[in-house]
Structure formats: structure tokens, C-alpha cells
Amino acid sequence: QVQLVESGGGLVQPGGSLRLSCAASGSINAMGWYRQAPAKEREKVALINTGGSTSYADSVKGRFTVSRDNAKNTVYLQMNSLKPEDTAVYYCVADGYLYSRSYAYWGQGTQVTVSS
């Protein structure tokens, strides 16, 4: 069982930046982020494996960057040029396979609100 603890959410103005962090209780190949906005389904944001391969949603390419520190079992999400439509609860996820259709482990979620 892997436990995930997120931090770094909050309120930011449009065009601003925010950085999320997520620490896992153990080593696991794939980590990353999903999000869920009000009245919408959860969607992939960005994923990364221990080898550094990444997968991004089209809506965040060029604005968000996912990275990780394998020694610390920690994944980060640097979010730049934030838009109101990025407002959502962001969940840290982890699984053995980067392209898993259903990630096995989920954090408790952290709220990101983009508003002026």
C-alpha cells in the first residue's frame, strides 16, 4: 500500500504560478496528477515515471511541468500561466505503470483556485 500526501494548493490570480508537491510512502514507478473540476469528470493532468518519461493533457502542455525526485519518492507539478479553467481539486496518483488506465493509489486532493 502506498500513501500519498499532497501540498501546495491555494488561490492564485489568472496568469500566475503555483507548485504542487506529493510525497509517496515508498518507491513506485509512475506518479503524477489528475484533477476534477466541479460538475466534471476527473481528468489526467501530467504523469511521469522513474525513467523520466512523461504524459501530459493537451490542455496543459507548454504551461505545466511535471518532475520528480526519485530519491525522495516525490513528484512535483509546476503550473504556470494559470487560467480560471484550471480551477479544480488536484489529486496525486501513483501506479506501477505510466499508461495505466486506472491508477491504483490516490492522495486526498488539494484545491487549486484561479480567480481574480
Sequence and secondary structure as in RCSB ss.txt:
>XXXX:A:sequence
QVQLVESGGGLVQPGGSLRLSCAASGSINAMGWYRQAPAKEREKVALINTGGSTSYADSVKGRFTVSRDNAKNTV
YLQMNSLKPEDTAVYYCVADGYLYSRSYAYWGQGTQVTVSS
>XXXX:A:secstr
   EEEE  EEE TT  EEEEEEESS  SEEEEEEE TTS  EEEEEEETT  EEE GGGTTTEEEEEEGGGTEE
EEEE S  GGG EEEEEEEES TT SS SEE   EEEEE  
